[in-house]
Amino acid sequence: MYIYLSRKIKVSVISVMALTLFIICYPTKDSFFMICSAAIHELGHLLAVKMCNISPRGFYIGLCGGDMQINSSSSYTSDICVYLGGIFANAVMLCIFYKTAFGYHNASYALLNALPISEL
């Protein structure tokens, strides 16, 4: 089951429930920073898609992150740009919030997603 935010953007109901439960069980700054770092990461991907003039077929936000379906007509360079968009967004936040808890969360999110693991 999904919640449709627009024609192309859908959010899993299970992920909304899990996120709500997580916030209720762990109402700390670190929980908030972790969620914001993940959101900034996904927005970085969306910004890269817009900058490369790629029309996404859909964007899905699930329990383990986001998944974007883009048209197969995109070039290899555009795919790399979209891949690095999330990491770059977290790196920018790290530079802005250097030596703060929010900066460290962004750094860990960027480093984790830079690992050569296909599921990430």
The first five atom37 places (N, CA, C, CB, O) and aatype in JSON, in Angstrom:
{
  "aatype": [12, 18, 9, 18, 10, 15, 1, 11, 9, 11, 19, 15, 19, 9, 15, 19, 12, 0, 10, 16, 10, 13, 9, 9, 4, 18, 14, 16, 11, 3, 15, 13, 13, 12, 9, 4, 15, 0, 0, 9, 8, 6, 10, 7, 8, 10, 10, 0, 19, 11, 12, 4, 2, 9, 15, 14, 1, 7, 13, 18, 9, 7, 10, 4, 7, 7, 3, 12, 5, 9, 2, 15, 15, 15, 15, 18, 16, 15, 3, 9, 4, 19, 18, 10, 7, 7, 9, 13, 0, 2, 0, 19, 12, 10, 4, 9, 13, 18, 11, 16, 0, 13, 7, 18, 8, 2, 0, 15, 18, 0, 10, 10, 2, 0, 10, 14, 9, 15, 6, 10],
  "atom_mask": [
    [1, 1, 1, 1, 1],
    [1, 1, 1, 1, 1],
    [1, 1, 1, 1, 1],
    [1, 1, 1, 1, 1],
    [1, 1, 1, 1, 1],
    [1, 1, 1, 1, 1],
    [1, 1, 1, 1, 1],
    [1, 1, 1, 1, 1],
    [1, 1, 1, 1, 1],
    [1, 1, 1, 1, 1],
    [1, 1, 1, 1, 1],
    [1, 1, 1, 1, 1],
    [1, 1, 1, 1, 1],
    [1, 1, 1, 1, 1],
    [1, 1, 1, 1, 1],
    [1, 1, 1, 1, 1],
    [1, 1, 1, 1, 1],
    [1, 1, 1, 1, 1],
    [1, 1, 1, 1, 1],
    [1, 1, 1, 1, 1],
    [1, 1, 1, 1, 1],
    [1, 1, 1, 1, 1],
    [1, 1, 1, 1, 1],
    [1, 1, 1, 1, 1],
    [1, 1, 1, 1, 1],
    [1, 1, 1, 1, 1],
    [1, 1, 1, 1, 1],
    [1, 1, 1, 1, 1],
    [1, 1, 1, 1, 1],
    [1, 1, 1, 1, 1],
    [1, 1, 1, 1, 1],
    [1, 1, 1, 1, 1],
    [1, 1, 1, 1, 1],
    [1, 1, 1, 1, 1],
    [1, 1, 1, 1, 1],
    [1, 1, 1, 1, 1],
    [1, 1, 1, 1, 1],
    [1, 1, 1, 1, 1],
    [1, 1, 1, 1, 1],
    [1, 1, 1, 1, 1],
    [1, 1, 1, 1, 1],
    [1, 1, 1, 1, 1],
    [1, 1, 1, 1, 1],
    [1, 1, 1, 0, 1],
    [1, 1, 1, 1, 1],
    [1, 1, 1, 1, 1],
    [1, 1, 1, 1, 1],
    [1, 1, 1, 1, 1],
    [1, 1, 1, 1, 1],
    [1, 1, 1, 1, 1],
    [1, 1, 1, 1, 1],
    [1, 1, 1, 1, 1],
    [1, 1, 1, 1, 1],
    [1, 1, 1, 1, 1],
    [1, 1, 1, 1, 1],
    [1, 1, 1, 1, 1],
    [1, 1, 1, 1, 1],
    [1, 1, 1, 0, 1],
    [1, 1, 1, 1, 1],
    [1, 1, 1, 1, 1],
    [1, 1, 1, 1, 1],
    [1, 1, 1, 0, 1],
    [1, 1, 1, 1, 1],
    [1, 1, 1, 1, 1],
    [1, 1, 1, 0, 1],
    [1, 1, 1, 0, 1],
    [1, 1, 1, 1, 1],
    [1, 1, 1, 1, 1],
    [1, 1, 1, 1, 1],
    [1, 1, 1, 1, 1],
    [1, 1, 1, 1, 1],
    [1, 1, 1, 1, 1],
    [1, 1, 1, 1, 1],
    [1, 1, 1, 1, 1],
    [1, 1, 1, 1, 1],
    [1, 1, 1, 1, 1],
    [1, 1, 1, 1, 1],
    [1, 1, 1, 1, 1],
    [1, 1, 1, 1, 1],
    [1, 1, 1, 1, 1],
    [1, 1, 1, 1, 1],
    [1, 1, 1, 1, 1],
    [1, 1, 1, 1, 1],
    [1, 1, 1, 1, 1],
    [1, 1, 1, 0, 1],
    [1, 1, 1, 0, 1],
    [1, 1, 1, 1, 1],
    [1, 1, 1, 1, 1],
    [1, 1, 1, 1, 1],
    [1, 1, 1, 1, 1],
    [1, 1, 1, 1, 1],
    [1, 1, 1, 1, 1],
    [1, 1, 1, 1, 1],
    [1, 1, 1, 1, 1],
    [1, 1, 1, 1, 1],
    [1, 1, 1, 1, 1],
    [1, 1, 1, 1, 1],
    [1, 1, 1, 1, 1],
    [1, 1, 1, 1, 1],
    [1, 1, 1, 1, 1],
    [1, 1, 1, 1, 1],
    [1, 1, 1, 1, 1],
    [1, 1, 1, 0, 1],
    [1, 1, 1, 1, 1],
    [1, 1, 1, 1, 1],
    [1, 1, 1, 1, 1],
    [1, 1, 1, 1, 1],
    [1, 1, 1, 1, 1],
    [1, 1, 1, 1, 1],
    [1, 1, 1, 1, 1],
    [1, 1, 1, 1, 1],
    [1, 1, 1, 1, 1],
    [1, 1, 1, 1, 1],
    [1, 1, 1, 1, 1],
    [1, 1, 1, 1, 1],
    [1, 1, 1, 1, 1],
    [1, 1, 1, 1, 1],
    [1, 1, 1, 1, 1],
    [1, 1, 1, 1, 1],
    [1, 1, 1, 1, 1]
  ],
  "atom_positions": [
    [[0.83, -1.17, 0.0], [0.0, 0.0, 0.0], [0.88, 1.24, 0.0], [-0.95, -0.01, 1.2], [1.92, 1.29, 0.66]],
    [[0.46, 2.23, -0.75], [1.25, 3.44, -0.9], [0.41, 4.68, -0.64], [1.86, 3.5, -2.28], [-0.81, 4.69, -0.79]],
    [[1.12, 5.72, -0.26], [0.54, 7.06, -0.19], [1.12, 7.81, -1.38], [0.87, 7.79, 1.2], [2.34, 7.94, -1.5]],
    [[0.27, 8.3, -2.26], [0.73, 9.02, -3.44], [0.82, 10.5, -3.15], [-0.2, 8.76, -4.64], [-0.19, 11.16, -2.9]],
    [[2.06, 11.03, -3.18], [2.27, 12.45, -2.96], [2.05, 13.24, -4.25], [3.67, 12.7, -2.42], [1.68, 14.42, -4.21]],
    [[2.27, 12.6, -5.36], [1.98, 13.15, -6.67], [1.79, 11.97, -7.61], [3.11, 14.12, -7.16], [1.76, 10.81, -7.19]],
    [[1.66, 12.28, -8.88], [1.47, 11.2, -9.86], [2.68, 10.29, -9.94], [1.17, 11.79, -11.24], [2.55, 9.1, -10.21]],
    [[3.88, 10.85, -9.69], [5.12, 10.08, -9.82], [5.77, 9.71, -8.49], [6.08, 10.84, -10.64], [6.68, 8.87, -8.47]],
    [[5.33, 10.3, -7.39], [5.98, 10.06, -6.1], [5.04, 9.3, -5.19], [6.41, 11.39, -5.43], [3.93, 9.73, -4.91]],
    [[5.53, 8.13, -4.72], [4.73, 7.34, -3.79], [5.57, 6.92, -2.6], [4.14, 6.1, -4.49], [6.77, 6.68, -2.72]],
    [[4.92, 6.85, -1.44], [5.58, 6.51, -0.18], [4.91, 5.26, 0.38], [5.5, 7.71, 0.84], [3.68, 5.16, 0.4]],
    [[5.7, 4.33, 0.82], [5.2, 3.11, 1.42], [4.55, 3.41, 2.78], [6.33, 2.08, 1.58], [5.12, 4.12, 3.6]],
    [[3.37, 2.87, 2.99], [2.68, 3.07, 4.27], [3.49, 2.44, 5.4], [1.25, 2.46, 4.22], [3.55, 2.99, 6.5]],
    [[4.1, 1.31, 5.13], [4.91, 0.63, 6.15], [6.09, 1.51, 6.56], [5.42, -0.74, 5.62], [6.44, 1.57, 7.74]],
    [[6.71, 2.2, 5.6], [7.83, 3.07, 5.95], [7.37, 4.26, 6.78], [8.54, 3.56, 4.7], [8.1, 4.69, 7.68]],
    [[6.2, 4.8, 6.52], [5.67, 5.89, 7.33], [5.4, 5.41, 8.75], [4.36, 6.46, 6.7], [5.72, 6.11, 9.72]],
    [[4.82, 4.23, 8.88], [4.55, 3.68, 10.22], [5.84, 3.38, 10.96], [3.7, 2.41, 10.11], [5.94, 3.67, 12.15]],
    [[6.84, 2.81, 10.27], [8.12, 2.51, 10.91], [8.85, 3.78, 11.32], [9.0, 1.68, 9.98], [9.44, 3.83, 12.4]],
    [[8.8, 4.8, 10.48], [9.44, 6.06, 10.82], [8.76, 6.72, 12.02], [9.41, 7.0, 9.62], [9.43, 7.28, 12.89]],
    [[7.45, 6.67, 12.05], [6.71, 7.22, 13.19], [7.05, 6.48, 14.47], [5.19, 7.16, 12.92], [7.25, 7.1, 15.51]],
    [[7.11, 5.16, 14.41], [7.47, 4.36, 15.57], [8.9, 4.65, 16.02], [7.32, 2.87, 15.26], [9.18, 4.72, 17.22]],
    [[9.79, 4.82, 15.06], [11.18, 5.14, 15.38], [11.27, 6.47, 16.12], [12.03, 5.18, 14.11], [12.0, 6.59, 17.1]],
    [[10.54, 7.48, 15.64], [10.57, 8.8, 16.27], [9.96, 8.75, 17.67], [9.82, 9.82, 15.41], [10.44, 9.42, 18.58]],
    [[8.91, 7.96, 17.84], [8.28, 7.83, 19.16], [9.21, 7.11, 20.14], [6.94, 7.08, 19.05], [9.32, 7.52, 21.3]],
    [[9.88, 6.05, 19.68], [10.75, 5.26, 20.56], [12.07, 5.95, 20.86], [11.01, 3.91, 19.95], [12.63, 5.78, 21.95]],
    [[12.58, 6.72, 19.92], [13.88, 7.38, 20.09], [13.76, 8.87, 19.78], [14.94, 6.72, 19.17], [14.28, 9.34, 18.77]],
    [[13.09, 9.62, 20.64], [12.91, 11.06, 20.37], [14.14, 11.89, 20.74], [11.69, 11.59, 21.13], [14.1, 12.69, 21.68]],
    [[15.23, 11.69, 20.01], [16.46, 12.41, 20.3], [16.86, 13.27, 19.1], [17.6, 11.44, 20.66], [16.29, 13.16, 18.02]],
    [[17.85, 14.13, 19.32], [18.38, 14.94, 18.22], [19.01, 14.06, 17.16], [19.4, 15.96, 18.75], [18.9, 14.34, 15.96]],
    [[19.69, 12.99, 17.6], [20.35, 12.12, 16.63], [19.35, 11.46, 15.69], [21.16, 11.06, 17.36], [19.63, 11.31, 14.5]],
    [[18.21, 11.07, 16.19], [17.17, 10.49, 15.34], [16.71, 11.51, 14.3], [15.97, 10.01, 16.18], [16.56, 11.18, 13.12]],
    [[16.5, 12.72, 14.74], [16.08, 13.78, 13.84], [17.16, 14.07, 12.8], [15.74, 15.06, 14.63], [16.86, 14.24, 11.61]],
    [[18.42, 14.13, 13.23], [19.53, 14.39, 12.31], [19.67, 13.27, 11.29], [20.84, 14.56, 13.09], [19.96, 13.53, 10.12]],
    [[19.47, 12.03, 11.72], [19.59, 10.89, 10.82], [18.51, 10.96, 9.74], [19.49, 9.58, 11.59], [18.8, 10.72, 8.56]],
    [[17.29, 11.27, 10.12], [16.19, 11.37, 9.17], [16.42, 12.53, 8.21], [14.85, 11.53, 9.9], [16.17, 12.41, 7.01]],
    [[16.88, 13.65, 8.73], [17.15, 14.81, 7.87], [18.3, 14.53, 6.9], [17.48, 16.04, 8.73], [18.25, 14.97, 5.75]],
    [[19.32, 13.82, 7.35], [20.43, 13.47, 6.46], [19.96, 12.58, 5.32], [21.55, 12.77, 7.25], [20.39, 12.74, 4.18]],
    [[19.08, 11.63, 5.63], [18.53, 10.76, 4.59], [17.67, 11.56, 3.6], [17.7, 9.63, 5.23], [17.74, 11.33, 2.4]],
    [[16.88, 12.49, 4.12], [16.04, 13.31, 3.25], [16.89, 14.2, 2.35], [15.08, 14.17, 4.08], [16.59, 14.36, 1.17]],
    [[17.96, 14.78, 2.9], [18.86, 15.62, 2.1], [19.53, 14.79, 1.02], [19.92, 16.29, 3.0], [19.7, 15.26, -0.11]],
    [[19.9, 13.57, 1.35], [20.52, 12.68, 0.39], [19.58, 12.41, -0.79], [20.92, 11.35, 1.06], [19.99, 12.51, -1.95]],
    [[18.33, 12.09, -0.5], [17.36, 11.8, -1.57], [17.05, 13.06, -2.37], [16.07, 11.22, -0.98], [16.86, 12.98, -3.59]],
    [[17.0, 14.21, -1.72], [16.78, 15.46, -2.45], [17.96, 15.79, -3.36], [16.54, 16.62, -1.47], [17.78, 16.4, -4.42]],
    [[19.15, 15.39, -2.96], [20.32, 15.55, -3.83], [20.18, 14.76, -5.11], [0.0, 0.0, 0.0], [20.54, 15.24, -6.19]],
    [[19.66, 13.54, -5.01], [19.4, 12.75, -6.22], [18.37, 13.44, -7.1], [18.91, 11.33, -5.84], [18.54, 13.51, -8.32]],
    [[17.3, 13.94, -6.5], [16.26, 14.61, -7.28], [16.79, 15.87, -7.96], [15.07, 14.97, -6.39], [16.44, 16.14, -9.11]],
    [[17.63, 16.63, -7.27], [18.21, 17.82, -7.86], [19.11, 17.45, -9.04], [19.01, 18.59, -6.81], [19.1, 18.14, -10.06]],
    [[19.87, 16.38, -8.91], [20.74, 15.93, -10.0], [19.9, 15.49, -11.2], [21.64, 14.77, -9.53], [20.29, 15.74, -12.34]],
    [[18.76, 14.86, -10.96], [17.88, 14.46, -12.06], [17.38, 15.7, -12.81], [16.68, 13.64, -11.53], [17.36, 15.73, -14.04]],
    [[16.99, 16.71, -12.06], [16.51, 17.95, -12.68], [17.63, 18.65, -13.45], [15.93, 18.9, -11.61], [17.39, 19.18, -14.53]],
    [[18.85, 18.66, -12.89], [19.96, 19.32, -13.56], [20.37, 18.6, -14.84], [21.15, 19.4, -12.62], [20.84, 19.25, -15.78]],
    [[20.21, 17.3, -14.89], [20.56, 16.52, -16.09], [19.41, 16.42, -17.09], [21.0, 15.13, -15.68], [19.54, 15.75, -18.11]],
    [[18.31, 17.07, -16.8], [17.13, 17.05, -17.67], [16.64, 15.63, -17.97], [17.43, 17.75, -18.99], [16.29, 15.29, -19.1]],
    [[16.63, 14.81, -16.94], [16.11, 13.46, -17.05], [14.68, 13.48, -16.51], [17.01, 12.42, -16.28], [14.42, 14.05, -15.46]],
    [[13.79, 12.85, -17.23], [12.42, 12.78, -16.71], [12.24, 11.44, -16.01], [11.36, 12.97, -17.87], [12.2, 10.39, -16.66]],
    [[12.12, 11.48, -14.69], [11.94, 10.21, -13.97], [10.54, 9.64, -14.2], [12.18, 10.4, -12.46], [9.56, 10.38, -14.31]],
    [[10.47, 8.32, -14.28], [9.16, 7.67, -14.41], [8.46, 7.61, -13.07], [9.3, 6.26, -14.99], [7.23, 7.63, -13.01]],
    [[9.23, 7.52, -11.99], [8.64, 7.45, -10.66], [9.69, 7.5, -9.58], [0.0, 0.0, 0.0], [10.87, 7.24, -9.82]],
    [[9.24, 7.85, -8.39], [10.12, 7.92, -7.24], [9.4, 7.25, -6.09], [10.52, 9.4, -6.9], [8.28, 7.62, -5.74]],
    [[10.05, 6.25, -5.49], [9.45, 5.45, -4.44], [10.28, 5.62, -3.17], [9.37, 3.96, -4.85], [11.5, 5.46, -3.19]],
    [[9.63, 5.95, -2.07], [10.29, 6.05, -0.77], [9.81, 4.88, 0.06], [10.0, 7.43, -0.07], [8.62, 4.78, 0.39]],
    [[10.73, 4.0, 0.4], [10.39, 2.8, 1.15], [11.1, 2.73, 2.48], [0.0, 0.0, 0.0], [11.68, 3.71, 2.94]],
    [[11.06, 1.58, 3.08], [11.61, 1.38, 4.41], [13.14, 1.54, 4.43], [11.23, 0.01, 4.93], [13.69, 2.03, 5.41]],
    [[13.8, 1.13, 3.38], [15.27, 1.17, 3.35], [15.81, 2.32, 2.51], [15.81, -0.13, 2.82], [16.98, 2.28, 2.12]],
    [[15.02, 3.32, 2.22], [15.5, 4.45, 1.44], [14.62, 4.72, 0.25], [0.0, 0.0, 0.0], [13.45, 4.32, 0.21]],
    [[15.18, 5.38, -0.72], [14.42, 5.75, -1.91], [14.87, 4.97, -3.12], [0.0, 0.0, 0.0], [15.97, 4.42, -3.16]],
    [[14.02, 4.94, -4.11], [14.33, 4.28, -5.37], [13.71, 5.12, -6.48], [13.81, 2.8, -5.41], [12.52, 5.43, -6.45]],
    [[14.51, 5.47, -7.45], [14.03, 6.29, -8.54], [14.11, 5.49, -9.82], [14.84, 7.6, -8.65], [15.14, 4.89, -10.12]],
    [[13.03, 5.49, -10.58], [13.03, 4.83, -11.88], [13.14, 5.92, -12.93], [11.74, 3.97, -12.09], [12.28, 6.79, -13.05]],
    [[14.25, 5.86, -13.69], [14.46, 6.86, -14.73], [14.35, 6.18, -16.09], [15.83, 7.56, -14.57], [14.5, 4.97, -16.21]],
    [[14.1, 6.99, -17.1], [13.98, 6.46, -18.45], [15.32, 5.92, -18.92], [13.46, 7.53, -19.42], [16.37, 6.44, -18.55]],
    [[15.28, 4.89, -19.73], [16.51, 4.24, -20.19], [17.27, 5.09, -21.2], [16.19, 2.89, -20.8], [18.37, 4.72, -21.6]],
    [[16.72, 6.22, -21.6], [17.39, 7.07, -22.59], [18.48, 7.93, -21.98], [16.38, 7.95, -23.28], [19.15, 8.67, -22.7]],
    [[18.68, 7.86, -20.68], [19.71, 8.68, -20.04], [21.09, 8.12, -20.36], [19.49, 8.74, -18.51], [21.25, 6.92, -20.57]],
    [[22.08, 9.0, -20.39], [23.44, 8.59, -20.72], [24.16, 8.08, -19.47], [24.22, 9.76, -21.34], [23.68, 8.23, -18.35]],
    [[25.3, 7.49, -19.7], [26.11, 6.98, -18.59], [26.56, 8.14, -17.7], [27.33, 6.2, -19.13], [26.61, 8.0, -16.48]],
    [[26.9, 9.27, -18.32], [27.32, 10.44, -17.55], [26.19, 10.96, -16.67], [27.8, 11.55, -18.5], [26.43, 11.34, -15.52]],
    [[24.98, 10.97, -17.19], [23.83, 11.4, -16.4], [23.57, 10.45, -15.24], [22.58, 11.5, -17.28], [23.24, 10.89, -14.14]],
    [[23.73, 9.15, -15.48], [23.53, 8.18, -14.4], [24.53, 8.39, -13.27], [23.66, 6.75, -14.95], [24.17, 8.32, -12.1]],
    [[25.79, 8.66, -13.63], [26.82, 8.92, -12.62], [26.49, 10.2, -11.86], [28.22, 9.04, -13.28], [26.66, 10.26, -10.64]],
    [[26.02, 11.21, -12.56], [25.66, 12.49, -11.92], [24.53, 12.28, -10.91], [25.23, 13.53, -12.99], [24.58, 12.83, -9.81]],
    [[23.53, 11.49, -11.29], [22.42, 11.21, -10.37], [22.91, 10.4, -9.18], [21.28, 10.45, -11.1], [22.5, 10.66, -8.05]],
    [[23.77, 9.43, -9.42], [24.32, 8.62, -8.34], [25.09, 9.48, -7.34], [25.23, 7.52, -8.9], [24.94, 9.32, -6.13]],
    [[25.91, 10.39, -7.85], [26.74, 11.23, -6.98], [25.97, 12.4, -6.37], [27.92, 11.75, -7.75], [26.47, 13.04, -5.45]],
    [[24.77, 12.69, -6.87], [23.99, 13.81, -6.36], [23.68, 13.7, -4.88], [0.0, 0.0, 0.0], [23.78, 14.69, -4.15]],
    [[23.31, 12.51, -4.42], [23.01, 12.31, -3.01], [24.23, 12.45, -2.13], [0.0, 0.0, 0.0], [24.19, 13.07, -1.07]],
    [[25.34, 11.86, -2.58], [26.59, 11.94, -1.82], [27.07, 13.39, -1.76], [27.68, 11.04, -2.46], [27.54, 13.84, -0.72]],
    [[26.96, 14.11, -2.88], [27.38, 15.5, -2.92], [26.54, 16.36, -1.98], [27.29, 16.04, -4.34], [27.07, 17.23, -1.29]],
    [[25.24, 16.11, -1.94], [24.36, 16.89, -1.04], [24.76, 16.68, 0.42], [22.89, 16.48, -1.25], [24.79, 17.63, 1.2]],
    [[25.07, 15.43, 0.79], [25.52, 15.17, 2.16], [26.89, 15.8, 2.42], [25.58, 13.65, 2.42], [27.14, 16.27, 3.52]],
    [[27.76, 15.82, 1.42], [29.08, 16.43, 1.59], [28.96, 17.95, 1.78], [29.97, 16.13, 0.37], [29.71, 18.53, 2.57]],
    [[28.03, 18.58, 1.07], [27.81, 20.01, 1.25], [27.32, 20.29, 2.67], [26.79, 20.54, 0.21], [27.78, 21.24, 3.31]],
    [[26.39, 19.48, 3.16], [25.9, 19.66, 4.53], [27.01, 19.43, 5.55], [24.72, 18.7, 4.81], [27.05, 20.09, 6.59]],
    [[27.91, 18.5, 5.26], [29.07, 18.27, 6.14], [29.94, 19.52, 6.2], [29.9, 17.06, 5.66], [30.39, 19.91, 7.28]],
    [[30.18, 20.15, 5.05], [31.0, 21.36, 5.03], [30.33, 22.51, 5.78], [31.29, 21.79, 3.58], [31.0, 23.29, 6.47]],
    [[29.03, 22.61, 5.65], [28.31, 23.7, 6.32], [28.26, 23.46, 7.83], [26.89, 23.84, 5.75], [28.46, 24.39, 8.62]],
    [[27.98, 22.23, 8.23], [27.81, 21.9, 9.65], [29.0, 21.09, 10.17], [26.5, 21.12, 9.87], [28.82, 20.11, 10.89]],
    [[30.2, 21.51, 9.82], [31.42, 20.81, 10.22], [31.55, 20.78, 11.74], [32.65, 21.49, 9.59], [31.28, 21.78, 12.41]],
    [[31.96, 19.65, 12.27], [32.17, 19.42, 13.71], [30.9, 19.57, 14.54], [33.21, 20.37, 14.22], [30.95, 19.98, 15.7]],
    [[29.76, 19.23, 13.95], [28.5, 19.17, 14.7], [27.93, 17.77, 14.51], [27.48, 20.27, 14.23], [28.37, 17.02, 13.63]],
    [[26.97, 17.42, 15.33], [26.35, 16.1, 15.2], [25.68, 15.95, 13.84], [25.32, 15.88, 16.33], [25.72, 14.88, 13.25]],
    [[25.05, 17.02, 13.35], [24.4, 16.95, 12.04], [25.43, 16.74, 10.93], [23.58, 18.23, 11.78], [25.17, 16.01, 9.98]],
    [[26.58, 17.38, 11.06], [27.65, 17.19, 10.09], [28.15, 15.76, 10.08], [0.0, 0.0, 0.0], [28.4, 15.19, 9.02]],
    [[28.31, 15.18, 11.27], [28.78, 13.8, 11.36], [27.77, 12.81, 10.77], [29.06, 13.44, 12.81], [28.16, 11.83, 10.14]],
    [[26.49, 13.07, 10.96], [25.46, 12.2, 10.36], [25.51, 12.29, 8.84], [24.05, 12.59, 10.87], [25.37, 11.27, 8.16]],
    [[25.71, 13.47, 8.31], [25.81, 13.62, 6.87], [27.06, 12.94, 6.33], [25.81, 15.1, 6.48], [27.03, 12.34, 5.26]],
    [[28.16, 13.04, 7.07], [29.4, 12.38, 6.65], [29.22, 10.87, 6.61], [30.55, 12.75, 7.58], [29.65, 10.21, 5.65]],
    [[28.61, 10.32, 7.64], [28.42, 8.86, 7.66], [27.46, 8.41, 6.56], [27.89, 8.41, 9.02], [27.66, 7.35, 5.96]],
    [[26.44, 9.21, 6.28], [25.5, 8.86, 5.22], [26.18, 8.91, 3.85], [24.28, 9.79, 5.24], [25.95, 8.05, 3.01]],
    [[27.02, 9.92, 3.63], [27.74, 10.03, 2.36], [28.73, 8.88, 2.2], [28.48, 11.39, 2.27], [28.81, 8.28, 1.13]],
    [[29.48, 8.57, 3.25], [30.46, 7.48, 3.16], [29.79, 6.12, 2.97], [31.32, 7.44, 4.42], [30.27, 5.29, 2.2]],
    [[28.68, 5.9, 3.66], [27.96, 4.64, 3.51], [27.46, 4.46, 2.09], [26.79, 4.57, 4.5], [27.54, 3.37, 1.53]],
    [[26.94, 5.52, 1.49], [26.41, 5.42, 0.15], [27.49, 5.44, -0.93], [25.44, 6.53, -0.09], [27.21, 5.15, -2.09]],
    [[28.72, 5.78, -0.56], [29.82, 5.74, -1.51], [30.4, 4.33, -1.63], [30.91, 6.72, -1.08], [31.19, 4.07, -2.54]],
    [[30.02, 3.44, -0.74], [30.51, 2.06, -0.82], [29.99, 1.39, -2.09], [30.07, 1.26, 0.42], [28.84, 1.6, -2.47]],
    [[30.82, 0.6, -2.75], [30.38, -0.04, -4.0], [29.48, -1.26, -3.77], [31.59, -0.46, -4.82], [29.84, -2.39, -4.11]],
    [[28.33, -1.02, -3.19], [27.36, -2.07, -2.91], [26.09, -1.72, -3.7], [27.06, -2.21, -1.36], [25.55, -0.63, -3.55]],
    [[25.63, -2.63, -4.53], [24.53, -2.31, -5.44], [23.24, -1.93, -4.73], [24.26, -3.48, -6.35], [22.48, -1.12, -5.26]],
    [[22.97, -2.47, -3.54], [21.73, -2.14, -2.83], [21.73, -0.72, -2.29], [21.52, -3.11, -1.69], [20.67, -0.18, -2.0]],
    [[22.89, -0.12, -2.16], [22.97, 1.25, -1.66], [22.8, 2.24, -2.79], [24.29, 1.5, -0.95], [22.83, 3.45, -2.56]]
  ]
}
